[in-house]
């Protein structure tokens, strides 16, 4: 009998996969990169080295600025080779290196030469690379060539120019919009690829123009509205959907589209019913009142055989329904929850949570529903969505606290799924915070203590901590808690025993009913008011000695990365190879050492805050200047960092003349000029202003760089004795309210908030006017206040109509301040905000409100 054919490599199936890059090291590859400097280039060898460099780059390997620059300049020498394959690798390498503004100039001429080459492959790739690394100044120089490339007879070249235009539209839209004639001509191309890319660019240009239209003119609305009367159902639906997705669409404009979609809800075709209800679901997120007329039709879809249609109908009704319809909806939802997948169940849970926040008096029936489905089978994400919803309702609806906590306790009591241990851990932590504040805390003890015996070690340790918090906050429970904690001393896990021992010693009193010391409560419930990244850095730098680690030595400010170099506007920041090294953790300390070394500035004391550098000059100009603002209680020091980029010149007596006529609260004190500024050698000049003590004074400052220019002999490097007075206009500088706030993160916002005196709280509401989105409004207020977002609350879910953001910081005068911001959409793109501020000083709470009111 013939043997079956076996492939030669089949016997290697069990062997480990082999990678040609296995064991590759950065140092060795950098040595190999010297091959780029050989007089006789070996294209094959050079291509292999570039491949290794690209591998290191994509693996996240970081290179120092010096290493990256050396590689870049070496790679540019490969333009001498005529090898086509090597040239393609060269293009890819330059794109991935993302050279800085001063390095781009080195390759610009070579790329422009290739862009006009007779070789189509060179032209197409040169266009892609140039548009990837170029800035606005260079783009205007090559615009003519790009327009010609769009209508080039070679489809590869035309597509390269069109795709580059799509990317450039994000950074230089005004330039790309001038190509409309060429793009429309490319739409008529015989090549399908060119047609596709031309249509894509044309579509992006139209969307960009529509989103930036200030007059509210909608040139396409009449056409779309007319399409609603087309004979084809698909055309009618697409026209209705397009109207609902118009930027800033009004209720009046939505009416004809909603009417058409309502008719589709009763269609015999499932695809039309699904399309209509999905579109209405999206509309309900931003214009719920416009969809209410469709509620009766959507209620009939709850029993639709297609579960996707039924789910969308339910969630839409939950967004648009009124308080009287809640109970009826809950009964209908219960009947089909078991028939749909977890991903649809999560959508329903989130909609119920929103409904409960909208109608808080209905919390009991909605909470019972969530509790019932929590006990049913389901995946981790589904269970997490339910638990998170219950926690949010407990937090935001005071009356729901005891009912909700009891539901969570019943869940952890009945939970038999090991994959839900994370949720049990979170619930125990939450119980430790909220449970002691209820009217009868003792009823939760049984549920918590049962976790000590029935769960894994992590959950058991959390249960011990939760019991200790009950003992600290509820004095009457302390004897009972002591008995339970002593039992935990015999646990098999080290951490459980250690926690029990710690808490028994911390609570003190041998289990007697005595008032818990304030320091103990602070230890158990206090917030860690220092950024964890700073704590980690300090612990890593700590050297073991007789002196214990001092947590008060950990800096509280979230350090921002300084601008190490000028970047061309609109360019992406380099990553991996060519990326600047991470900012040193001692940037603030370096500023303090510099300021204290100058006698005129040392007398001012220690600065409260030093800002990140702000650029005052354009890229590629003769002089590069940025400024750092050092904030003191009674002074502001402007540190101007200057660099001379002209090799043939040396600047002397360099100073900045500052006009403070638009900053009335500031008074000039002194100026510290820079004696000499040679080529490419950074130097600093300082200007000091006085301001009212502890007041967050704001204002704009005009800046003029003044200096004496002396010519430098290129042979000797010496400057002439005689010079010429000259000046250079810089950008305006502004001192804003955020400059008086340090970003300080905290680990537990709720505990920190409650530790501050409620009498020092100030609450007010503000209208923020029209905004593109809720996220834009949130980011604008965060930027205005300069505070640190907590617990990831700066991220706004898409299509959300309300959001809560938590901020923390330290105001000038070293006053701790916390802010709770609640945003909501009150109309089409109209955003309202409720701001609650607590601090250690009522004057600071008032100051934060004044900043928002005037901002």
Secondary structure, 3 states (H helix, E strand, C coil): CCCCCCCHHHHHCCCCCCCCCCCCCHHHHHHHHHHHHCCCCCHHHHHHHHHHHHHHHHCCCCCCHHHHHHHHHHHHHHHHCCCHHHHHHHHHHHHHHCCCHHHHHHHHHHHHHHHCCCCHHHHHHHHHHHHHHCCHHHHHHHHHHHHHHHCCCCHHHHHHHHHHHHHHCCCCHHHHHCCHHHHHHHHCCCCHHHHHHHHHHHHHHHHHHHHCCCCCCCCCHHHHHHHCCCCCHHHHHHHHHHHHCCCCCCHHHHHHHHHHHHHHCCCCCHHHHHHHHHHHHHHHHHCHHHHHHHHHHHHHHHHCCCHHHHHHHHHHHHHHCCHHHHHHHHHHHHHHHHHCCHHHHHHHHHHHHHHHHHCHHHHHHHHHHHHHHHCCCCCHHHHHHHHHHHHHHHHHCHHHHHHHHHHHHHHHHHCCCHHHHHHHHHHHHHHHHHHHHCCCHHHHHHHHHHHHHHCCHHHHHHHHHHHHHHHHHCHHHHHHHHHHHHHHHHCCCHHHHHHHHHHHHHHCHHHCCCCCCHHHHHHHHCCCCCCHHHHHHHHHHCCCCCCCCCHHHCCCCCCCCCCCCCCCCCCCCCCCCCCCCCCCCCHHHHHHHHHHCCHHHHCCCCCCEECCCEECCCCCCCEEEEEEEEECCCEEEEEEEEEECCCCEEEEEEEEEEEEEECCCCEEEEEECEEEECECCCEEEEEEEECCCCCCCCEEEEEEEEEEEEEECCCCCCECCCCEEEEEECCCEEECHHHHEEECCCCCHHHHHHHCCHHHEEEEEEEEEECCCHHHHHHHHHHHHCCEECCCCCCCCCCCCEEEEEEEEEECCCEEEEEEEEEEEEECCEEEEEEEEEECCHHHHHHHHHHHHHC
